[in-house]
Amino acid sequence: MDLKAQKAQRRVLRTAFTVSSNKIENELRNEVVDLEKISLLQVQLKDKYLRLEAVQEAVSGTLLQLEDDGREFETDFTDAEGYRERYLENTTLSSIRS
C-alpha cells in the first residue's frame, strides 16, 4: 500500500479512536459511573487503538524509507505519541474509577 493510502486509512482510524476516547472521557465526568458502559467503551477503544497502531507502524516504516531529512517522520512520530498517551491516560483513568 502506498503512503497516501496508508495515511488516509490512518486518518479514518484516528477519527474513530478520538470518538471512542471522547465517549470514555464524557462517561468518566459523570458523578455516577456506569461500570458496564465503561468496560464496553474500553474494549472499543482498545480495538480502535490496536488497529490504529498497526497502520501507524506501516506509515512509520514507509516514512523511514524516504530519502528526506526525516522531518516528516519526526512530526509523524510526535503525533503518534499523542494518541498513545491519550490511550494510556484513558485506560488508567477508567481503571481508577472502576
C-alpha positions, -999 to +999 in steps of 0.1 A: +000+000+000+014+034-009+020+061+017-010+082+006-034+053+011-018+044+045-023+080+057-059+080+045-066+048+064-048+062+095-069+094+093-101+073+094-088+053+124-076+084+142-111+098+139-127+066+152-102+065+181-109+101+190-147+095+190-142+064+213-118+083+236-143+112+239-171+088+249-150+074+277-139+109+289-175+120+289-187+090+308-159+094+334-171+130+340-205+117+353-209+117+391-222+081+389-201+060+365-217+031+347-190+004+351-206-018+325-206+010+300-170+020+308-160-016+303-176-018+269-161+016+259-127+004+270-130-027+247-140-005+218-111+020+225-086-009+227-098-023+194-095+012+177-061+018+192-047-016+181-059-011+146-045+025+146-012+013+159-008-013+132-014+013+105+008+038+123+037+012+122+032+008+084+032+046+079+063+050+101+081+022+082+073+038+049+085+072+061+118+058+073+124+046+037+120+080+022+151+099+013+145+131+030+158+149+061+135+130+085+113+159+095+081+142+082+089+111+103+097+132+133+064+151+131+045+119+124+062+102+154+052+131+177+016+129+165+015+091+171+029+096+206-001+119+214-025+091+205-005+066+226-006+089+256-043+095+252-050+058+251-029+051+282-045+081+300-080+069+293-071+033+302-056+044+335-084+068+344-110+041+336-092+016+359-090+041+387-128+050+385-139+013+384 
